[in-house]
């Protein structure tokens, strides 16, 4: 769950999981204390989505650059 397909531990997955646990525990605490359901912290949700998107985009960008360099070297 926390590893990339190549076996490396993913910082984004680990940090996202920690943030998710924090939000769930905070929501449970706030709900129990005030008897109101808290709002979703949208700016922090955007941060998590951005980190996930960057983590998924970087391998694609590396592949495009690697293919471009290879085609320049071979002259195609």
PDB file of N, H, CA, C and O in Angstrom:
ATOM      1  N   UNK A   1       0.824  -1.198   0.000  1.00  0.00           N
ATOM      2  CA  UNK A   1       0.000   0.000   0.000  1.00  0.00           C
ATOM      3  C   UNK A   1       0.865   1.258   0.000  1.00  0.00           C
ATOM      4  O   UNK A   1       0.508   2.242  -0.647  1.00  0.00           O
ATOM      5  N   UNK A   2       1.974   1.249   0.697  1.00  0.00           N
ATOM      6  H   UNK A   2       2.264   0.449   1.222  1.00  0.00           H
ATOM      7  CA  UNK A   2       2.817   2.437   0.796  1.00  0.00           C
ATOM      8  C   UNK A   2       3.978   2.416  -0.184  1.00  0.00           C
ATOM      9  O   UNK A   2       4.777   3.353  -0.216  1.00  0.00           O
ATOM     10  N   UNK A   3       4.083   1.357  -0.987  1.00  0.00           N
ATOM     11  H   UNK A   3       3.435   0.597  -0.962  1.00  0.00           H
ATOM     12  CA  UNK A   3       5.220   1.229  -1.894  1.00  0.00           C
ATOM     13  C   UNK A   3       4.801   1.478  -3.336  1.00  0.00           C
ATOM     14  O   UNK A   3       3.665   1.214  -3.731  1.00  0.00           O
ATOM     15  N   UNK A   4       5.749   1.990  -4.106  1.00  0.00           N
ATOM     16  H   UNK A   4       6.672   2.204  -3.784  1.00  0.00           H
ATOM     17  CA  UNK A   4       5.578   2.162  -5.543  1.00  0.00           C
ATOM     18  C   UNK A   4       5.764   0.804  -6.209  1.00  0.00           C
ATOM     19  O   UNK A   4       6.236  -0.135  -5.568  1.00  0.00           O
ATOM     20  N   UNK A   5       5.397   0.684  -7.496  1.00  0.00           N
ATOM     21  H   UNK A   5       5.013   1.447  -8.017  1.00  0.00           H
ATOM     22  CA  UNK A   5       5.600  -0.595  -8.184  1.00  0.00           C
ATOM     23  C   UNK A   5       7.063  -1.065  -8.198  1.00  0.00           C
ATOM     24  O   UNK A   5       7.330  -2.264  -8.279  1.00  0.00           O
ATOM     25  N   UNK A   6       8.005  -0.116  -8.118  1.00  0.00           N
ATOM     26  H   UNK A   6       7.788   0.858  -8.052  1.00  0.00           H
ATOM     27  CA  UNK A   6       9.417  -0.509  -8.119  1.00  0.00           C
ATOM     28  C   UNK A   6       9.936  -0.878  -6.728  1.00  0.00           C
ATOM     29  O   UNK A   6      11.117  -1.194  -6.581  1.00  0.00           O
ATOM     30  N   UNK A   7       9.081  -0.845  -5.712  1.00  0.00           N
ATOM     31  H   UNK A   7       8.122  -0.589  -5.832  1.00  0.00           H
ATOM     32  CA  UNK A   7       9.457  -1.283  -4.373  1.00  0.00           C
ATOM     33  C   UNK A   7       9.859  -0.170  -3.420  1.00  0.00           C
ATOM     34  O   UNK A   7      10.040  -0.416  -2.227  1.00  0.00           O
ATOM     35  N   UNK A   8      10.003   1.053  -3.925  1.00  0.00           N
ATOM     36  H   UNK A   8       9.856   1.254  -4.893  1.00  0.00           H
ATOM     37  CA  UNK A   8      10.368   2.172  -3.051  1.00  0.00           C
ATOM     38  C   UNK A   8       9.155   2.638  -2.255  1.00  0.00           C
ATOM     39  O   UNK A   8       8.022   2.594  -2.735  1.00  0.00           O
ATOM     40  N   UNK A   9       9.418   3.087  -1.025  1.00  0.00           N
ATOM     41  H   UNK A   9      10.339   3.123  -0.635  1.00  0.00           H
ATOM     42  CA  UNK A   9       8.341   3.627  -0.201  1.00  0.00           C
ATOM     43  C   UNK A   9       7.980   5.015  -0.735  1.00  0.00           C
ATOM     44  O   UNK A   9       8.857   5.837  -1.001  1.00  0.00           O
ATOM     45  N   UNK A  10       6.684   5.260  -0.888  1.00  0.00           N
ATOM     46  H   UNK A  10       5.972   4.592  -0.672  1.00  0.00           H
ATOM     47  CA  UNK A  10       6.200   6.510  -1.450  1.00  0.00           C
ATOM     48  C   UNK A  10       5.948   7.528  -0.343  1.00  0.00           C
ATOM     49  O   UNK A  10       5.132   7.292   0.548  1.00  0.00           O
ATOM     50  N   UNK A  11       6.652   8.664  -0.400  1.00  0.00           N
ATOM     51  H   UNK A  11       7.315   8.855  -1.124  1.00  0.00           H
ATOM     52  CA  UNK A  11       6.457   9.732   0.579  1.00  0.00           C
ATOM     53  C   UNK A  11       5.017  10.234   0.518  1.00  0.00           C
ATOM     54  O   UNK A  11       4.407  10.498   1.554  1.00  0.00           O
ATOM     55  N   UNK A  12       4.477  10.365  -0.680  1.00  0.00           N
ATOM     56  H   UNK A  12       4.973  10.151  -1.522  1.00  0.00           H
ATOM     57  CA  UNK A  12       3.125  10.887  -0.847  1.00  0.00           C
ATOM     58  C   UNK A  12       2.095   9.961  -0.218  1.00  0.00           C
ATOM     59  O   UNK A  12       1.164  10.423   0.443  1.00  0.00           O
ATOM     60  N   UNK A  13       2.252   8.672  -0.416  1.00  0.00           N
ATOM     61  H   UNK A  13       3.007   8.297  -0.952  1.00  0.00           H
ATOM     62  CA  UNK A  13       1.296   7.724   0.154  1.00  0.00           C
ATOM     63  C   UNK A  13       1.376   7.693   1.670  1.00  0.00           C
ATOM     64  O   UNK A  13       0.350   7.650   2.350  1.00  0.00           O
ATOM     65  N   UNK A  14       2.597   7.713   2.202  1.00  0.00           N
ATOM     66  H   UNK A  14       3.429   7.748   1.650  1.00  0.00           H
ATOM     67  CA  UNK A  14       2.765   7.691   3.661  1.00  0.00           C
ATOM     68  C   UNK A  14       2.226   8.978   4.281  1.00  0.00           C
ATOM     69  O   UNK A  14       1.483   8.927   5.261  1.00  0.00           O
ATOM     70  N   UNK A  15       2.595  10.133   3.717  1.00  0.00           N
ATOM     71  H   UNK A  15       3.199  10.174   2.921  1.00  0.00           H
ATOM     72  CA  UNK A  15       2.122  11.401   4.278  1.00  0.00           C
ATOM     73  C   UNK A  15       0.617  11.542   4.101  1.00  0.00           C
ATOM     74  O   UNK A  15      -0.060  12.068   4.985  1.00  0.00           O
ATOM     75  N   UNK A  16       0.084  11.084   2.976  1.00  0.00           N
ATOM     76  H   UNK A  16       0.634  10.658   2.258  1.00  0.00           H
ATOM     77  CA  UNK A  16      -1.363  11.127   2.776  1.00  0.00           C
ATOM     78  C   UNK A  16      -2.101  10.266   3.775  1.00  0.00           C
ATOM     79  O   UNK A  16      -3.162  10.652   4.266  1.00  0.00           O
ATOM     80  N   UNK A  17      -1.546   9.089   4.086  1.00  0.00           N
ATOM     81  H   UNK A  17      -0.684   8.775   3.687  1.00  0.00           H
ATOM     82  CA  UNK A  17      -2.155   8.204   5.069  1.00  0.00           C
ATOM     83  C   UNK A  17      -2.122   8.823   6.465  1.00  0.00           C
ATOM     84  O   UNK A  17      -3.099   8.734   7.209  1.00  0.00           O
ATOM     85  N   UNK A  18      -1.004   9.447   6.817  1.00  0.00           N
ATOM     86  H   UNK A  18      -0.210   9.519   6.213  1.00  0.00           H
ATOM     87  CA  UNK A  18      -0.899  10.108   8.127  1.00  0.00           C
ATOM     88  C   UNK A  18      -1.902  11.252   8.220  1.00  0.00           C
ATOM     89  O   UNK A  18      -2.572  11.412   9.241  1.00  0.00           O
ATOM     90  N   UNK A  19      -2.008  12.050   7.154  1.00  0.00           N
ATOM     91  H   UNK A  19      -1.463  11.920   6.325  1.00  0.00           H
ATOM     92  CA  UNK A  19      -2.987  13.142   7.145  1.00  0.00           C
ATOM     93  C   UNK A  19      -4.416  12.609   7.229  1.00  0.00           C
ATOM     94  O   UNK A  19      -5.257  13.185   7.919  1.00  0.00           O
ATOM     95  N   UNK A  20      -4.685  11.523   6.535  1.00  0.00           N
ATOM     96  H   UNK A  20      -4.002  11.056   5.975  1.00  0.00           H
ATOM     97  CA  UNK A  20      -6.017  10.930   6.594  1.00  0.00           C
ATOM     98  C   UNK A  20      -6.350  10.483   8.011  1.00  0.00           C
ATOM     99  O   UNK A  20      -7.450  10.743   8.500  1.00  0.00           O
ATOM    100  N   UNK A  21      -5.415   9.818   8.670  1.00  0.00           N
ATOM    101  H   UNK A  21      -4.521   9.608   8.273  1.00  0.00           H
ATOM    102  CA  UNK A  21      -5.633   9.406  10.063  1.00  0.00           C
ATOM    103  C   UNK A  21      -5.853  10.612  10.964  1.00  0.00           C
ATOM    104  O   UNK A  21      -6.703  10.583  11.854  1.00  0.00           O
ATOM    105  N   UNK A  22      -5.084  11.673  10.730  1.00  0.00           N
ATOM    106  H   UNK A  22      -4.393  11.697  10.007  1.00  0.00           H
ATOM    107  CA  UNK A  22      -5.240  12.901  11.523  1.00  0.00           C
ATOM    108  C   UNK A  22      -6.634  13.500  11.322  1.00  0.00           C
ATOM    109  O   UNK A  22      -7.292  13.880  12.290  1.00  0.00           O
ATOM    110  N   UNK A  23      -7.080  13.583  10.073  1.00  0.00           N
ATOM    111  H   UNK A  23      -6.544  13.274   9.286  1.00  0.00           H
ATOM    112  CA  UNK A  23      -8.395  14.167   9.800  1.00  0.00           C
ATOM    113  C   UNK A  23      -9.518  13.331  10.400  1.00  0.00           C
ATOM    114  O   UNK A  23     -10.480  13.871  10.947  1.00  0.00           O
ATOM    115  N   UNK A  24      -9.391  12.015  10.295  1.00  0.00           N
ATOM    116  H   UNK A  24      -8.610  11.576   9.851  1.00  0.00           H
ATOM    117  CA  UNK A  24     -10.436  11.154  10.847  1.00  0.00           C
ATOM    118  C   UNK A  24     -10.490  11.277  12.367  1.00  0.00           C
ATOM    119  O   UNK A  24     -11.569  11.403  12.945  1.00  0.00           O
ATOM    120  N   UNK A  25      -9.325  11.239  13.011  1.00  0.00           N
ATOM    121  H   UNK A  25      -8.449  11.137  12.541  1.00  0.00           H
ATOM    122  CA  UNK A  25      -9.317  11.352  14.474  1.00  0.00           C
ATOM    123  C   UNK A  25      -9.770  12.739  14.927  1.00  0.00           C
ATOM    124  O   UNK A  25     -10.466  12.859  15.935  1.00  0.00           O
ATOM    125  N   UNK A  26      -9.383  13.787  14.196  1.00  0.00           N
ATOM    126  H   UNK A  26      -8.817  13.689  13.377  1.00  0.00           H
ATOM    127  CA  UNK A  26      -9.825  15.142  14.540  1.00  0.00           C
ATOM    128  C   UNK A  26     -11.330  15.285  14.363  1.00  0.00           C
ATOM    129  O   UNK A  26     -12.004  15.896  15.193  1.00  0.00           O
ATOM    130  N   UNK A  27     -11.858  14.718  13.275  1.00  0.00           N
ATOM    131  H   UNK A  27     -11.311  14.223  12.600  1.00  0.00           H
ATOM    132  CA  UNK A  27     -13.296  14.798  13.028  1.00  0.00           C
ATOM    133  C   UNK A  27     -14.077  14.056  14.117  1.00  0.00           C
ATOM    134  O   UNK A  27     -15.120  14.527  14.570  1.00  0.00           O
ATOM    135  N   UNK A  28     -13.567  12.898  14.531  1.00  0.00           N
ATOM    136  H   UNK A  28     -12.720  12.515  14.163  1.00  0.00           H
ATOM    137  CA  UNK A  28     -14.237  12.155  15.605  1.00  0.00           C
ATOM    138  C   UNK A  28     -14.205  12.954  16.901  1.00  0.00           C
ATOM    139  O   UNK A  28     -15.206  13.028  17.613  1.00  0.00           O
ATOM    140  N   UNK A  29     -13.052  13.555  17.208  1.00  0.00           N
ATOM    141  H   UNK A  29     -12.239  13.495  16.630  1.00  0.00           H
ATOM    142  CA  UNK A  29     -12.934  14.347  18.438  1.00  0.00           C
ATOM    143  C   UNK A  29     -13.869  15.554  18.408  1.00  0.00           C
ATOM    144  O   UNK A  29     -14.584  15.812  19.376  1.00  0.00           O
ATOM    145  N   UNK A  30     -13.865  16.286  17.304  1.00  0.00           N
ATOM    146  H   UNK A  30     -13.285  16.076  16.518  1.00  0.00           H
ATOM    147  CA  UNK A  30     -14.715  17.488  17.194  1.00  0.00           C
ATOM    148  C   UNK A  30     -16.187  17.106  17.242  1.00  0.00           C
ATOM    149  O   UNK A  30     -16.987  17.790  17.879  1.00  0.00           O
ATOM    150  N   UNK A  31     -16.544  16.025  16.576  1.00  0.00           N
ATOM    151  H   UNK A  31     -15.894  15.469  16.058  1.00  0.00           H
ATOM    152  CA  UNK A  31     -17.943  15.580  16.591  1.00  0.00           C
ATOM    153  C   UNK A  31     -18.366  15.170  18.000  1.00  0.00           C
ATOM    154  O   UNK A  31     -19.469  15.498  18.437  1.00  0.00           O
ATOM    155  N   UNK A  32     -17.506  14.465  18.701  1.00  0.00           N
ATOM    156  H   UNK A  32     -16.610  14.198  18.346  1.00  0.00           H
ATOM    157  CA  UNK A  32     -17.839  14.038  20.063  1.00  0.00           C
ATOM    158  C   UNK A  32     -17.911  15.230  21.016  1.00  0.00           C
ATOM    159  O   UNK A  32     -18.737  15.248  21.929  1.00  0.00           O
ATOM    160  N   UNK A  33     -17.054  16.216  20.805  1.00  0.00           N
ATOM    161  H   UNK A  33     -16.383  16.202  20.064  1.00  0.00           H
ATOM    162  CA  UNK A  33     -16.994  17.365  21.721  1.00  0.00           C
ATOM    163  C   UNK A  33     -18.126  18.356  21.482  1.00  0.00           C
ATOM    164  O   UNK A  33     -18.736  18.842  22.435  1.00  0.00           O
ATOM    165  N   UNK A  34     -18.415  18.664  20.196  1.00  0.00           N
ATOM    166  H   UNK A  34     -17.919  18.270  19.422  1.00  0.00           H
ATOM    167  CA  UNK A  34     -19.394  19.714  19.881  1.00  0.00           C
ATOM    168  C   UNK A  34     -20.720  19.171  19.350  1.00  0.00           C
ATOM    169  O   UNK A  34     -21.686  19.921  19.211  1.00  0.00           O
ATOM    170  N   UNK A  35     -20.770  17.893  19.059  1.00  0.00           N
ATOM    171  H   UNK A  35     -19.986  17.284  19.172  1.00  0.00           H
ATOM    172  CA  UNK A  35     -21.942  17.250  18.458  1.00  0.00           C
ATOM    173  C   UNK A  35     -22.298  17.863  17.103  1.00  0.00           C
ATOM    174  O   UNK A  35     -23.462  17.867  16.703  1.00  0.00           O
ATOM    175  N   UNK A  36     -21.287  18.381  16.400  1.00  0.00           N
ATOM    176  H   UNK A  36     -20.341  18.378  16.724  1.00  0.00           H
ATOM    177  CA  UNK A  36     -21.458  18.908  15.047  1.00  0.00           C
ATOM    178  C   UNK A  36     -20.426  18.242  14.149  1.00  0.00           C
ATOM    179  O   UNK A  36     -19.296  17.982  14.563  1.00  0.00           O
ATOM    180  N   UNK A  37     -20.832  17.973  12.915  1.00  0.00           N
ATOM    181  H   UNK A  37     -21.750  18.185  12.579  1.00  0.00           H
ATOM    182  CA  UNK A  37     -19.901  17.378  11.958  1.00  0.00           C
ATOM    183  C   UNK A  37     -19.041  18.498  11.377  1.00  0.00           C
ATOM    184  O   UNK A  37     -19.582  19.469  10.847  1.00  0.00           O
ATOM    185  N   UNK A  38     -17.707  18.386  11.465  1.00  0.00           N
ATOM    186  H   UNK A  38     -17.268  17.598  11.896  1.00  0.00           H
ATOM    187  CA  UNK A  38     -16.837  19.463  10.973  1.00  0.00           C
ATOM    188  C   UNK A  38     -16.788  19.495   9.438  1.00  0.00           C
ATOM    189  O   UNK A  38     -17.032  18.491   8.768  1.00  0.00           O
ATOM    190  N   UNK A  39     -16.464  20.681   8.908  1.00  0.00           N
ATOM    191  H   UNK A  39     -16.266  21.496   9.453  1.00  0.00           H
ATOM    192  CA  UNK A  39     -16.296  20.845   7.470  1.00  0.00           C
ATOM    193  C   UNK A  39     -14.992  20.201   7.016  1.00  0.00           C
ATOM    194  O   UNK A  39     -14.051  20.052   7.796  1.00  0.00           O
ATOM    195  N   UNK A  40     -14.953  19.825   5.748  1.00  0.00           N
ATOM    196  H   UNK A  40     -15.717  19.946   5.114  1.00  0.00           H
ATOM    197  CA  UNK A  40     -13.715  19.309   5.174  1.00  0.00           C
ATOM    198  C   UNK A  40     -12.743  20.467   4.964  1.00  0.00           C
ATOM    199  O   UNK A  40     -13.141  21.507   4.439  1.00  0.00           O
ATOM    200  N   UNK A  41     -11.494  20.315   5.356  1.00  0.00           N
ATOM    201  H   UNK A  41     -11.171  19.470   5.782  1.00  0.00           H
ATOM    202  CA  UNK A  41     -10.500  21.373   5.108  1.00  0.00           C
ATOM    203  C   UNK A  41     -10.075  21.343   3.628  1.00  0.00           C
ATOM    204  O   UNK A  41      -9.138  20.633   3.263  1.00  0.00           O
ATOM    205  N   UNK A  42     -10.763  22.109   2.795  1.00  0.00           N
ATOM    206  H   UNK A  42     -11.524  22.685   3.092  1.00  0.00           H
ATOM    207  CA  UNK A  42     -10.580  22.016   1.356  1.00  0.00           C
ATOM    208  C   UNK A  42      -9.155  22.337   0.913  1.00  0.00           C
ATOM    209  O   UNK A  42      -8.627  21.678   0.017  1.00  0.00           O
ATOM    210  N   UNK A  43      -8.521  23.347   1.530  1.00  0.00           N
ATOM    211  H   UNK A  43      -8.950  23.882   2.257  1.00  0.00           H
ATOM    212  CA  UNK A  43      -7.155  23.681   1.109  1.00  0.00           C
ATOM    213  C   UNK A  43      -6.187  22.529   1.382  1.00  0.00           C
ATOM    214  O   UNK A  43      -5.253  22.316   0.610  1.00  0.00           O
ATOM    215  N   UNK A  44      -6.392  21.799   2.450  1.00  0.00           N
ATOM    216  H   UNK A  44      -7.151  21.972   3.078  1.00  0.00           H
ATOM    217  CA  UNK A  44      -5.524  20.671   2.751  1.00  0.00           C
ATOM    218  C   UNK A  44      -5.843  19.472   1.862  1.00  0.00           C
ATOM    219  O   UNK A  44      -4.954  18.690   1.527  1.00  0.00           O
ATOM    220  N   UNK A  45      -7.112  19.329   1.482  1.00  0.00           N
ATOM    221  H   UNK A  45      -7.834  19.965   1.755  1.00  0.00           H
ATOM    222  CA  UNK A  45      -7.476  18.261   0.551  1.00  0.00           C
ATOM    223  C   UNK A  45      -6.856  18.528  -0.819  1.00  0.00           C
ATOM    224  O   UNK A  45      -6.427  17.598  -1.502  1.00  0.00           O
ATOM    225  N   UNK A  46      -6.810  19.802  -1.217  1.00  0.00           N
ATOM    226  H   UNK A  46      -7.159  20.557  -0.661  1.00  0.00           H
ATOM    227  CA  UNK A  46      -6.171  20.173  -2.484  1.00  0.00           C
ATOM    228  C   UNK A  46      -4.681  19.865  -2.421  1.00  0.00           C
ATOM    229  O   UNK A  46      -4.106  19.401  -3.406  1.00  0.00           O
ATOM    230  N   UNK A  47      -4.051  20.115  -1.283  1.00  0.00           N
ATOM    231  H   UNK A  47      -4.518  20.492  -0.483  1.00  0.00           H
ATOM    232  CA  UNK A  47      -2.629  19.810  -1.109  1.00  0.00           C
ATOM    233  C   UNK A  47      -2.376  18.313  -1.289  1.00  0.00           C
ATOM    234  O   UNK A  47      -1.440  17.923  -1.987  1.00  0.00           O
ATOM    235  N   UNK A  48      -3.190  17.487  -0.674  1.00  0.00           N
ATOM    236  H   UNK A  48      -3.950  17.804  -0.107  1.00  0.00           H
ATOM    237  CA  UNK A  48      -3.028  16.037  -0.799  1.00  0.00           C
ATOM    238  C   UNK A  48      -3.211  15.608  -2.250  1.00  0.00           C
ATOM    239  O   UNK A  48      -2.436  14.801  -2.763  1.00  0.00           O
ATOM    240  N   UNK A  49      -4.233  16.147  -2.911  1.00  0.00           N
ATOM    241  H   UNK A  49      -4.862  16.803  -2.494  1.00  0.00           H
ATOM    242  CA  UNK A  49      -4.475  15.796  -4.310  1.00  0.00           C
ATOM    243  C   UNK A  49      -3.319  16.261  -5.199  1.00  0.00           C
ATOM    244  O   UNK A  49      -2.944  15.565  -6.143  1.00  0.00           O
ATOM    245  N   UNK A  50      -2.756  17.434  -4.901  1.00  0.00           N
ATOM    246  H   UNK A  50      -3.062  17.999  -4.134  1.00  0.00           H
ATOM    247  CA  UNK A  50      -1.637  17.941  -5.697  1.00  0.00           C
ATOM    248  C   UNK A  50      -0.405  17.057  -5.516  1.00  0.00           C
ATOM    249  O   UNK A  50       0.280  16.747  -6.491  1.00  0.00           O
ATOM    250  N   UNK A  51      -0.120  16.653  -4.294  1.00  0.00           N
ATOM    251  H   UNK A  51      -0.676  16.905  -3.502  1.00  0.00           H
ATOM    252  CA  UNK A  51       1.018  15.769  -4.047  1.00  0.00           C
ATOM    253  C   UNK A  51       0.833  14.436  -4.759  1.00  0.00           C
ATOM    254  O   UNK A  51       1.779  13.894  -5.331  1.00  0.00           O
ATOM    255  N   UNK A  52      -0.379  13.913  -4.723  1.00  0.00           N
ATOM    256  H   UNK A  52      -1.148  14.353  -4.259  1.00  0.00           H
ATOM    257  CA  UNK A  52      -0.653  12.650  -5.406  1.00  0.00           C
ATOM    258  C   UNK A  52      -0.498  12.816  -6.914  1.00  0.00           C
ATOM    259  O   UNK A  52       0.074  11.955  -7.583  1.00  0.00           O
ATOM    260  N   UNK A  53      -1.009  13.926  -7.446  1.00  0.00           N
ATOM    261  H   UNK A  53      -1.473  14.625  -6.902  1.00  0.00           H
ATOM    262  CA  UNK A  53      -0.902  14.179  -8.880  1.00  0.00           C
ATOM    263  C   UNK A  53       0.537  14.328  -9.329  1.00  0.00           C
ATOM    264  O   UNK A  53       0.926  13.799 -10.371  1.00  0.00           O
ATOM    265  N   UNK A  54       1.321  15.038  -8.556  1.00  0.00           N
ATOM    266  H   UNK A  54       1.006  15.468  -7.710  1.00  0.00           H
ATOM    267  CA  UNK A  54       2.742  15.206  -8.884  1.00  0.00           C
ATOM    268  C   UNK A  54       3.445  13.856  -8.848  1.00  0.00           C
ATOM    269  O   UNK A  54       4.257  13.549  -9.721  1.00  0.00           O
ATOM    270  N   UNK A  55       3.135  13.060  -7.849  1.00  0.00           N
ATOM    271  H   UNK A  55       2.476  13.309  -7.140  1.00  0.00           H
ATOM    272  CA  UNK A  55       3.754  11.746  -7.717  1.00  0.00           C
ATOM    273  C   UNK A  55       3.415  10.851  -8.903  1.00  0.00           C
ATOM    274  O   UNK A  55       4.247  10.044  -9.315  1.00  0.00           O
ATOM    275  N   UNK A  56       2.224  10.973  -9.454  1.00  0.00           N
ATOM    276  H   UNK A  56       1.547  11.629  -9.119  1.00  0.00           H
ATOM    277  CA  UNK A  56       1.813  10.168 -10.597  1.00  0.00           C
ATOM    278  C   UNK A  56       2.311  10.746 -11.914  1.00  0.00           C
ATOM    279  O   UNK A  56       2.479   9.999 -12.878  1.00  0.00           O
ATOM    280  N   UNK A  57       2.552  12.052 -11.985  1.00  0.00           N
ATOM    281  H   UNK A  57       2.415  12.659 -11.202  1.00  0.00           H
ATOM    282  CA  UNK A  57       2.956  12.707 -13.224  1.00  0.00           C
ATOM    283  C   UNK A  57       4.455  12.578 -13.489  1.00  0.00           C
ATOM    284  O   UNK A  57       4.863  12.452 -14.643  1.00  0.00           O
ATOM    285  N   UNK A  58       5.264  12.606 -12.464  1.00  0.00           N
ATOM    286  H   UNK A  58       4.932  12.708 -11.526  1.00  0.00           H
ATOM    287  CA  UNK A  58       6.717  12.601 -12.623  1.00  0.00           C
ATOM    288  C   UNK A  58       7.218  11.386 -13.423  1.00  0.00           C
ATOM    289  O   UNK A  58       8.052  11.571 -14.309  1.00  0.00           O
ATOM    290  N   UNK A  59       6.757  10.164 -13.158  1.00  0.00           N
ATOM    291  H   UNK A  59       6.080  10.014 -12.438  1.00  0.00           H
ATOM    292  CA  UNK A  59       7.244   9.040 -13.981  1.00  0.00           C
ATOM    293  C   UNK A  59       6.914   9.212 -15.473  1.00  0.00           C
ATOM    294  O   UNK A  59       7.713   8.833 -16.330  1.00  0.00           O
ATOM    295  N   UNK A  60       5.758   9.773 -15.778  1.00  0.00           N
ATOM    296  H   UNK A  60       5.110  10.081 -15.082  1.00  0.00           H
ATOM    297  CA  UNK A  60       5.390   9.998 -17.180  1.00  0.00           C
ATOM    298  C   UNK A  60       6.305  11.032 -17.825  1.00  0.00           C
ATOM    299  O   UNK A  60       6.729  10.869 -18.969  1.00  0.00           O
ATOM    300  N   UNK A  61       6.605  12.089 -17.089  1.00  0.00           N
ATOM    301  H   UNK A  61       6.261  12.222 -16.160  1.00  0.00           H
ATOM    302  CA  UNK A  61       7.493  13.130 -17.615  1.00  0.00           C
ATOM    303  C   UNK A  61       8.891  12.556 -17.840  1.00  0.00           C
ATOM    304  O   UNK A  61       9.522  12.837 -18.859  1.00  0.00           O
ATOM    305  N   UNK A  62       9.376  11.750 -16.890  1.00  0.00           N
ATOM    306  H   UNK A  62       8.863  11.521 -16.062  1.00  0.00           H
ATOM    307  CA  UNK A  62      10.691  11.121 -17.046  1.00  0.00           C
ATOM    308  C   UNK A  62      10.737  10.246 -18.292  1.00  0.00           C
ATOM    309  O   UNK A  62      11.734  10.241 -19.013  1.00  0.00           O
ATOM    310  N   UNK A  63       9.658   9.503 -18.546  1.00  0.00           N
ATOM    311  H   UNK A  63       8.847   9.507 -17.960  1.00  0.00           H
ATOM    312  CA  UNK A  63       9.609   8.638 -19.712  1.00  0.00           C
ATOM    313  C   UNK A  63       9.636   9.460 -21.000  1.00  0.00           C
ATOM    314  O   UNK A  63      10.334   9.099 -21.947  1.00  0.00           O
ATOM    315  N   UNK A  64       8.889  10.551 -21.044  1.00  0.00           N
ATOM    316  H   UNK A  64       8.321  10.844 -20.274  1.00  0.00           H
ATOM    317  CA  UNK A  64       8.871  11.406 -22.236  1.00  0.00           C
ATOM    318  C   UNK A  64      10.252  11.990 -22.494  1.00  0.00           C
ATOM    319  O   UNK A  64      10.719  12.000 -23.633  1.00  0.00           O
ATOM    320  N   UNK A  65      10.912  12.477 -21.443  1.00  0.00           N
ATOM    321  H   UNK A  65      10.532  12.469 -20.517  1.00  0.00           H
ATOM    322  CA  UNK A  65      12.254  13.052 -21.595  1.00  0.00           C
ATOM    323  C   UNK A  65      13.246  11.977 -22.034  1.00  0.00           C
ATOM    324  O   UNK A  65      14.083  12.218 -22.904  1.00  0.00           O
ATOM    325  N   UNK A  66      13.152  10.795 -21.431  1.00  0.00           N
ATOM    326  H   UNK A  66      12.472  10.600 -20.724  1.00  0.00           H
ATOM    327  CA  UNK A  66      14.061   9.705 -21.792  1.00  0.00           C
ATOM    328  C   UNK A  66      13.873   9.302 -23.259  1.00  0.00           C
ATOM    329  O   UNK A  66      14.852   9.071 -23.968  1.00  0.00           O
ATOM    330  N   UNK A  67      12.625   9.219 -23.709  1.00  0.00           N
ATOM    331  H   UNK A  67      11.830   9.407 -23.133  1.00  0.00           H
ATOM    332  CA  UNK A  67      12.344   8.887 -25.112  1.00  0.00           C
ATOM    333  C   UNK A  67      12.844   9.981 -26.053  1.00  0.00           C
ATOM    334  O   UNK A  67      13.362   9.682 -27.128  1.00  0.00           O
ATOM    335  N   UNK A  68      12.693  11.250 -25.655  1.00  0.00           N
ATOM    336  H   UNK A  68      12.272  11.493 -24.781  1.00  0.00           H
ATOM    337  CA  UNK A  68      13.153  12.362 -26.492  1.00  0.00           C
ATOM    338  C   UNK A  68      14.675  12.344 -26.617  1.00  0.00           C
ATOM    339  O   UNK A  68      15.213  12.545 -27.706  1.00  0.00           O
ATOM    340  N   UNK A  69      15.369  12.101 -25.501  1.00  0.00           N
ATOM    341  H   UNK A  69      14.932  11.938 -24.617  1.00  0.00           H
ATOM    342  CA  UNK A  69      16.831  12.041 -25.530  1.00  0.00           C
ATOM    343  C   UNK A  69      17.293  10.877 -26.386  1.00  0.00           C
ATOM    344  O   UNK A  69      18.239  11.006 -27.163  1.00  0.00           O
ATOM    345  N   UNK A  70      16.627   9.740 -26.246  1.00  0.00           N
ATOM    346  H   UNK A  70      15.858   9.634 -25.615  1.00  0.00           H
ATOM    347  CA  UNK A  70      16.986   8.572 -27.041  1.00  0.00           C
ATOM    348  C   UNK A  70      16.783   8.832 -28.541  1.00  0.00           C
ATOM    349  O   UNK A  70      17.605   8.415 -29.357  1.00  0.00           O
ATOM    350  N   UNK A  71      15.699   9.515 -28.902  1.00  0.00           N
ATOM    351  H   UNK A  71      15.032   9.853 -28.239  1.00  0.00           H
ATOM    352  CA  UNK A  71      15.443   9.782 -30.301  1.00  0.00           C
ATOM    353  C   UNK A  71      16.437  10.802 -30.864  1.00  0.00           C
ATOM    354  O   UNK A  71      16.805  10.724 -32.036  1.00  0.00           O
ATOM    355  N   UNK A  72      16.872  11.756 -30.036  1.00  0.00           N
ATOM    356  H   UNK A  72      16.572  11.819 -29.083  1.00  0.00           H
ATOM    357  CA  UNK A  72      17.884  12.732 -30.480  1.00  0.00           C
ATOM    358  C   UNK A  72      19.227  12.033 -30.696  1.00  0.00           C
ATOM    359  O   UNK A  72      19.928  12.311 -31.668  1.00  0.00           O
ATOM    360  N   UNK A  73      19.579  11.128 -29.789  1.00  0.00           N
ATOM    361  H   UNK A  73      19.009  10.901 -28.999  1.00  0.00           H
ATOM    362  CA  UNK A  73      20.844  10.412 -29.909  1.00  0.00           C
ATOM    363  C   UNK A  73      20.883   9.513 -31.122  1.00  0.00           C
ATOM    364  O   UNK A  73      21.922   9.385 -31.771  1.00  0.00           O
ATOM    365  N   UNK A  74      19.752   8.885 -31.436  1.00  0.00           N
ATOM    366  H   UNK A  74      18.909   8.989 -30.908  1.00  0.00           H
ATOM    367  CA  UNK A  74      19.730   7.975 -32.586  1.00  0.00           C
ATOM    368  C   UNK A  74      19.439   8.707 -33.891  1.00  0.00           C
ATOM    369  O   UNK A  74      19.576   8.128 -34.968  1.00  0.00           O
ATOM    370  N   UNK A  75      19.044   9.962 -33.806  1.00  0.00           N
ATOM    371  H   UNK A  75      18.933  10.432 -32.930  1.00  0.00           H
ATOM    372  CA  UNK A  75      18.791  10.763 -34.993  1.00  0.00           C
ATOM    373  C   UNK A  75      17.463  10.513 -35.647  1.00  0.00           C
ATOM    374  O   UNK A  75      17.296  10.810 -36.831  1.00  0.00           O
ATOM    375  N   UNK A  76      16.507   9.974 -34.913  1.00  0.00           N
ATOM    376  H   UNK A  76      16.642   9.733 -33.952  1.00  0.00           H
ATOM    377  CA  UNK A  76      15.180   9.703 -35.477  1.00  0.00           C
ATOM    378  C   UNK A  76      14.225  10.820 -35.167  1.00  0.00           C
ATOM    379  O   UNK A  76      13.060  10.763 -35.563  1.00  0.00           O
TER     380      UNK A  76
END
